[in-house]
Amino acid sequence: MREVFASHKHAELSRTCAFCGREGTTQFELCPHCGRSYFDKPPRLSRGARRALLALAGLLLVGFAVWLTPQLVDYRHHSDATTRSRQAAVVAAERARIQAEQRPHHGRAPSLRPAAGASAADRLGSRRRLVASVESSITADARARIASGQLEGRAPSHTSCGPLVRNQVKGDEEDLAKAIGRYSCVAVVSDAVRDSRSVGLFGIPFVAAVDFRRFTYTWCKDNPAANAAETGLAFVRLARECLASRGKAFGTGYLESP
């Protein structure tokens, strides 16, 4: 029986390998030249063709990258320029708005001027009434702007003016030696309350300059520099006449005043 199986051999076939293209005679599945199976399907493209295609694809990718890089740079520059242009337009519009808001307004009250030779008490009374007239003018101005949409928020109930210098206790009207009074004013919308007592005023900021010789005055809406720092848009210095100043500009204000 063993001799029967040992004597049996498979018929050898002559085949052409689809991979190496060489012809061989064998009874086995594998090509004796390249070792590939006769039953495997050969690739559609030869190894050389595949290498050529890969090389071509690499060249195309390099060429596309060379073309795309300047396009991206140009787009970025264009985008940055567009952003800067838009930002500049926003800042310019904000600056124009603030300039219009801070435009000086003028008033006069010659009827309040004391008579020649008036006593110190009468002169002080006249100066205090002039400051009250300034406060009334600011209140009316703020209400009119809110009604016309130039300012937002609630209409103020009244205006309170105090010394422009923070550590100054009394207003300039109390010092008969001062011909010019400078004030920080608030068109009051509400009181700041703490522990059931008023500790400050909420409202619209103004500044005023009062001429106690001519009984004339100027007031301006104030947009503090802190607001510009918060918005990051624009700061516009108040006009000199808002503060009756002739000094050099310094910081957000002026160095000296007459």
PyMOL commands that set and color helices and strands:
alter all, ss='L'
color gray80, all
select helices_A, chain A and resi 2-7+47-101+110-112+120-148+172-174+225-231+240-243
alter helices_A, ss='H'
color red, helices_A
select strands_A, chain A and resi 13-16+23-26+105-108+158-163+180-194+197-211+216-221+249-250+253-254
alter strands_A, ss='S'
color yellow, strands_A
deselect
rebuild
show_as cartoon
